[in-house]
Amino acid sequence: PHPRNRQFWGNGYTCHTVPPYSYWRAARIPPPPPTQGSPNAYLAGASGALLSAHRSGAELAPENTMMAVKTCVNAADFKADILEMDVQMTKDGELILLHDPILDTTSNAVEAFGHVGVTPLLYNYKDLHDKLNLGAKWNESWASLRGADIPDDLRVAKLEDVLAYTEANADPQKPFYYTIEAKLPFGLGYQAADKIAAIAKGMGILDRVLFGSFFPDVAQYVSRKYPELTRTADTAEVLQFVDAYTSGADLNKLDPRYKVLALPRGIGLDGLLGLADSGLIAYAHSYGIAVHYWTVNSADDAAYLVLLGADGIITDNPEAVYAKLH
């Protein structure tokens, strides 16, 4: 067991499956009174937990592509509440949808540019858009498509083009929210944050954009410069939150600037982290903080997390999870 668990061993607590330490803390320490503050749109509502399409629905179409976005926007049998997408930056400063720092794993980039490690930072957007097929490693029937034969929705996409399409085609009565994760550190991360904020403000969707970054410096930059932009907790803040919860501390003393905790699903081997915990979720709610779990591709796991009180399920397969939850 974790060292913090040891005080409970031999004190009369026995069970076949030992819950995380946080379970015992939650049983002994009542949650603090709710914190007053602005409403949090990322808390579960009357219709249940929010459904987020991870990488825009990576099991339904090639990840982080316009095709994936269109699949979610135009779906007749499921409805994602949030489109989650990752962005990297090109040499000429454009933000494109891409998770990894290189394009090798999701496209024909090595063939197109003649070397491994094709990072968008080395090339202008037009070069990437014209040469790359983001479906090349997804489907054999698309693998050989090159040049003019590449469908537009399998080409490298700019963030603003994706958002413009979604805003123009979504149900105006239930528009999408967006989680936009900047995968860049330090100065490049600041530039990405500036551009995300500018695009969101220009399109009038700032209140529906959730900014994400695992890099503490980038997250803190956003809090300082764009306090009106909702963001997720960075890696350091997640650890601070878990420590505050397990010790029964007052989280307000840490002055959290985030509205959402995006946590690993905590089931199976991930359960060693002890983050799939109803007590932890209740503690977050007492401070007005939403808890979303990633990456939940099992519909049964999603249902379990919702029973625990999760506010959001981040999944590669929003179709299957939606069917289970609804």
C-alpha positions as CSV (number, residue, x, y, z in Angstrom):
1,P,0.0,0.0,0.0
2,H,0.9,3.6,-0.4
3,P,2.7,4.8,2.8
4,R,-0.2,7.0,3.7
5,N,-2.4,3.9,3.9
6,R,-0.4,2.3,6.6
7,Q,-2.0,4.0,9.5
8,F,-5.3,2.3,8.6
9,W,-3.9,-1.3,8.4
10,G,-4.4,-3.2,11.6
11,N,-6.9,-0.7,12.9
12,G,-10.0,-2.8,12.3
13,Y,-10.5,-1.9,8.7
14,T,-10.8,-5.0,6.6
15,C,-12.0,-5.5,3.1
16,H,-11.4,-7.8,0.2
17,T,-10.6,-5.0,-2.3
18,V,-8.8,-2.2,-0.5
19,P,-10.2,1.2,-1.6
20,P,-7.7,4.1,-2.2
21,Y,-6.5,6.0,0.8
22,S,-8.8,8.9,-0.2
23,Y,-11.8,6.7,0.5
24,W,-11.0,6.5,4.2
25,R,-10.2,10.2,4.3
26,A,-13.6,11.0,2.8
27,A,-15.3,8.8,5.4
28,R,-13.6,10.7,8.2
29,I,-13.5,14.3,7.0
30,P,-16.8,16.0,5.9
31,P,-16.5,18.1,2.8
32,P,-16.3,21.8,3.2
33,P,-19.3,24.0,2.4
34,P,-19.9,24.8,-1.2
35,T,-17.8,27.7,-2.5
36,Q,-19.6,30.6,-4.1
37,G,-18.5,31.5,-7.5
38,S,-19.4,31.8,-11.2
39,P,-21.5,28.9,-12.6
40,N,-19.4,26.0,-14.1
41,A,-20.8,24.8,-17.4
42,Y,-18.7,21.6,-17.2
43,L,-20.5,20.2,-14.2
44,A,-23.1,17.4,-15.0
45,G,-26.5,18.9,-15.7
46,A,-30.0,17.6,-15.5
47,S,-29.4,15.5,-18.5
48,G,-26.5,13.7,-16.9
49,A,-22.7,13.6,-17.5
50,L,-21.2,15.5,-20.4
51,L,-19.9,13.4,-23.3
52,S,-16.6,14.6,-24.8
53,A,-15.3,13.2,-28.2
54,H,-11.6,12.6,-27.5
55,R,-9.4,13.8,-30.4
56,S,-12.8,14.6,-32.0
57,G,-13.8,10.9,-31.9
58,A,-10.7,8.9,-32.7
59,E,-12.4,5.5,-33.0
60,L,-15.0,6.8,-35.5
61,A,-12.6,8.5,-37.9
62,P,-8.9,9.5,-38.2
63,E,-8.1,11.5,-35.0
64,N,-8.1,15.3,-35.1
65,T,-9.4,15.6,-38.6
66,M,-12.2,17.4,-40.2
67,M,-13.7,14.0,-41.0
68,A,-13.8,13.1,-37.3
69,V,-15.4,16.5,-36.5
70,K,-18.0,16.1,-39.2
71,T,-18.8,12.6,-37.9
72,C,-19.7,14.0,-34.5
73,V,-21.5,17.1,-35.8
74,N,-23.7,15.2,-38.3
75,A,-24.3,12.1,-36.3
76,A,-28.0,11.0,-36.1
77,D,-27.7,8.4,-33.4
78,F,-25.5,10.1,-30.8
79,K,-24.7,13.6,-29.6
80,A,-21.4,14.7,-28.1
81,D,-21.5,17.7,-25.8
82,I,-17.9,18.6,-26.2
83,L,-15.4,18.2,-29.0
84,E,-11.9,17.7,-27.7
85,M,-9.0,18.5,-29.9
86,D,-5.3,19.0,-29.7
87,V,-3.3,21.7,-31.4
88,Q,0.3,22.0,-32.6
89,M,1.9,25.0,-34.4
90,T,3.3,25.2,-37.9
91,K,6.4,27.1,-39.0
92,D,4.2,30.1,-40.1
93,G,2.3,30.2,-36.8
94,E,-0.9,28.4,-37.7
95,L,-2.6,26.1,-35.2
96,I,-3.4,22.8,-36.6
97,L,-5.2,19.8,-35.1
98,L,-2.6,17.3,-34.1
99,H,-1.8,15.4,-30.9
100,D,1.8,14.2,-31.3
101,P,4.7,16.6,-31.9
102,I,5.3,14.8,-35.2
103,L,3.1,13.7,-38.1
104,D,4.8,10.4,-38.8
105,T,2.3,8.2,-36.8
106,T,-0.9,9.5,-38.4
107,S,0.0,10.3,-42.0
108,N,2.3,9.7,-45.0
109,A,4.7,12.4,-43.6
110,V,7.9,10.4,-43.8
111,E,7.3,9.6,-47.5
112,A,6.2,13.2,-48.3
113,F,9.1,14.9,-46.7
114,G,11.8,12.3,-46.9
115,H,12.8,12.0,-43.3
116,V,11.4,10.8,-39.9
117,G,10.4,13.2,-37.2
118,V,8.3,15.5,-39.4
119,T,7.2,18.2,-36.9
120,P,4.8,20.9,-38.1
121,L,7.2,23.5,-36.7
122,L,9.5,22.9,-39.7
123,Y,6.9,23.4,-42.4
124,N,4.3,26.0,-43.4
125,Y,0.7,25.1,-43.2
126,K,0.2,24.9,-47.0
127,D,3.0,22.4,-47.4
128,L,1.4,20.1,-44.8
129,H,-2.1,20.6,-46.1
130,D,-1.2,19.9,-49.7
131,K,1.0,16.8,-49.1
132,L,-0.3,14.9,-46.2
133,N,-3.1,12.3,-46.0
134,L,-4.2,11.8,-42.4
135,G,-6.2,8.7,-43.4
136,A,-3.1,6.9,-44.8
137,K,-2.7,4.7,-41.7
138,W,-6.4,4.5,-40.8
139,N,-7.9,2.7,-43.7
140,E,-6.3,0.6,-46.5
141,S,-8.6,2.1,-49.1
142,W,-7.2,5.6,-48.2
143,A,-3.6,4.6,-47.9
144,S,-2.5,5.3,-51.5
145,L,-4.3,8.6,-51.8
146,R,-2.0,11.5,-52.7
147,G,-2.2,15.0,-54.0
148,A,-5.5,16.1,-55.4
149,D,-7.0,12.7,-54.6
150,I,-6.8,13.3,-50.8
151,P,-10.3,14.3,-49.5
152,D,-10.4,17.7,-48.0
153,D,-11.6,16.3,-44.7
154,L,-8.5,14.1,-44.4
155,R,-6.0,16.9,-44.9
156,V,-4.3,18.8,-42.1
157,A,-6.9,21.2,-40.7
158,K,-6.5,24.6,-39.1
159,L,-8.2,25.2,-35.8
160,E,-10.3,28.1,-36.9
161,D,-11.5,26.2,-40.0
162,V,-12.7,23.4,-37.8
163,L,-14.5,25.7,-35.4
164,A,-16.1,27.6,-38.2
165,Y,-17.5,24.4,-39.7
166,T,-18.8,23.3,-36.3
167,E,-20.4,26.6,-35.5
168,A,-22.1,26.8,-38.9
169,N,-23.5,23.2,-38.8
170,A,-24.3,22.5,-35.2
171,D,-27.8,22.7,-33.7
172,P,-28.1,26.3,-32.6
173,Q,-30.3,25.2,-29.7
174,K,-27.5,23.0,-28.4
175,P,-24.1,24.3,-29.6
176,F,-20.9,22.4,-29.0
177,Y,-18.4,23.1,-26.3
178,Y,-14.8,22.7,-27.1
179,T,-11.8,21.4,-25.2
180,I,-8.7,22.7,-26.9
181,E,-5.4,21.4,-25.6
182,A,-2.2,23.2,-26.5
183,K,0.5,20.5,-26.8
184,L,3.3,23.1,-26.7
185,P,5.5,24.2,-23.8
186,F,6.9,27.6,-22.8
187,G,6.9,30.4,-25.4
188,L,5.3,28.3,-28.0
189,G,2.6,27.4,-25.6
190,Y,2.0,31.1,-24.8
191,Q,1.7,31.8,-28.5
192,A,-0.8,29.0,-28.9
193,A,-2.8,30.3,-26.0
194,D,-2.8,33.8,-27.4
195,K,-4.1,32.5,-30.7
196,I,-6.7,30.2,-29.2
197,A,-8.0,33.1,-27.1
198,A,-8.1,35.4,-30.1
199,I,-9.9,32.9,-32.3
200,A,-12.5,32.2,-29.6
201,K,-13.1,35.8,-28.9
202,G,-13.4,36.6,-32.6
203,M,-16.0,33.9,-33.1
204,G,-17.9,34.8,-29.9
205,I,-17.4,31.3,-28.3
206,L,-15.0,32.1,-25.5
207,D,-17.6,31.0,-23.0
208,R,-17.7,27.6,-24.7
209,V,-13.9,26.9,-24.9
210,L,-12.1,24.9,-22.2
211,F,-8.3,25.5,-22.5
212,G,-6.1,22.6,-21.6
213,S,-2.3,22.2,-21.1
214,F,-0.3,19.7,-19.0
215,F,2.5,22.4,-18.8
216,P,2.1,24.4,-15.6
217,D,3.8,27.5,-17.1
218,V,1.3,27.6,-20.0
219,A,-1.7,27.0,-17.7
220,Q,-0.5,29.8,-15.4
221,Y,0.1,32.1,-18.3
222,V,-3.6,31.6,-19.4
223,S,-4.8,32.4,-15.8
224,R,-2.8,35.6,-15.7
225,K,-3.6,36.9,-19.2
226,Y,-7.0,35.4,-19.9
227,P,-8.8,34.9,-16.6
228,E,-12.1,34.8,-18.5
229,L,-10.9,31.6,-20.4
230,T,-12.0,28.5,-18.5
231,R,-9.2,25.9,-18.2
232,T,-8.4,22.5,-16.8
233,A,-5.9,21.8,-14.0
234,D,-2.3,21.4,-15.1
235,T,-0.3,18.4,-13.9
236,A,1.0,20.1,-10.8
237,E,-2.4,21.3,-9.9
238,V,-3.9,17.8,-10.2
239,L,-1.2,16.6,-7.7
240,Q,-1.9,19.5,-5.4
241,F,-5.6,18.8,-5.5
242,V,-5.2,15.1,-4.7
243,D,-2.9,16.0,-1.8
244,A,-5.4,18.5,-0.5
245,Y,-8.2,15.9,-0.7
246,T,-6.3,13.1,1.0
247,S,-5.2,15.4,3.8
248,G,-8.6,17.0,4.3
249,A,-7.2,20.5,3.6
250,D,-9.1,23.6,2.5
251,L,-8.5,23.8,-1.3
252,N,-9.3,27.5,-1.3
253,K,-6.0,28.1,0.4
254,L,-4.4,27.0,-2.8
255,D,-6.5,29.5,-4.8
256,P,-7.4,27.2,-7.7
257,R,-7.8,29.0,-11.0
258,Y,-9.2,26.0,-12.9
259,K,-12.8,24.8,-13.3
260,V,-12.2,21.2,-14.5
261,L,-10.1,18.3,-13.4
262,A,-9.3,16.0,-16.3
263,L,-8.2,12.7,-14.7
264,P,-7.2,9.3,-15.9
265,R,-10.1,6.9,-15.7
266,G,-8.7,5.1,-12.6
267,I,-10.1,1.6,-13.4
268,G,-8.2,-1.6,-13.6
269,L,-4.4,-1.0,-13.4
270,D,-5.2,2.8,-13.5
271,G,-7.0,2.2,-10.2
272,L,-3.7,2.2,-8.4
273,L,-3.9,6.0,-8.7
274,G,-7.2,5.9,-6.8
275,L,-8.7,8.7,-8.9
276,A,-12.0,7.0,-9.7
277,D,-13.4,7.9,-6.3
278,S,-16.8,9.2,-5.4
279,G,-15.3,11.0,-2.4
280,L,-12.8,12.8,-4.5
281,I,-15.6,13.9,-6.9
282,A,-17.7,15.1,-4.1
283,Y,-14.7,17.1,-2.7
284,A,-14.2,18.7,-6.1
285,H,-17.9,19.6,-6.3
286,S,-17.8,21.3,-3.0
287,Y,-15.5,23.8,-4.6
288,G,-17.5,24.1,-7.8
289,I,-14.9,22.1,-9.8
290,A,-16.0,19.5,-12.4
291,V,-14.4,16.1,-12.8
292,H,-14.0,14.6,-16.2
293,Y,-12.3,11.2,-16.9
294,W,-10.2,10.1,-19.9
295,T,-9.8,8.1,-22.0
296,V,-12.9,5.9,-21.3
297,N,-13.5,3.7,-24.3
298,S,-15.4,1.0,-22.4
299,A,-19.1,1.9,-22.2
300,D,-19.4,-0.1,-19.0
301,D,-16.5,1.9,-17.4
302,A,-18.2,5.1,-18.5
303,A,-21.4,4.0,-16.8
304,Y,-19.5,3.1,-13.6
305,L,-17.8,6.5,-13.5
306,V,-21.1,8.3,-14.0
307,L,-22.5,6.3,-11.0
308,L,-19.6,7.6,-9.0
309,G,-20.6,11.2,-9.9
310,A,-18.3,12.0,-12.8
311,D,-19.3,15.2,-14.7
312,G,-17.7,14.3,-18.0
313,I,-16.6,11.2,-19.9
314,I,-13.9,11.7,-22.5
315,T,-13.9,8.9,-25.0
316,D,-12.6,8.0,-28.5
317,N,-16.0,6.3,-29.2
318,P,-18.8,8.8,-28.3
319,E,-21.3,6.6,-30.2
320,A,-20.9,3.6,-28.0
321,V,-20.7,5.5,-24.8
322,Y,-23.7,7.6,-25.7
323,A,-25.7,4.4,-26.4
324,K,-24.8,3.0,-23.0
325,L,-25.6,6.2,-21.0
326,H,-28.8,7.0,-22.8
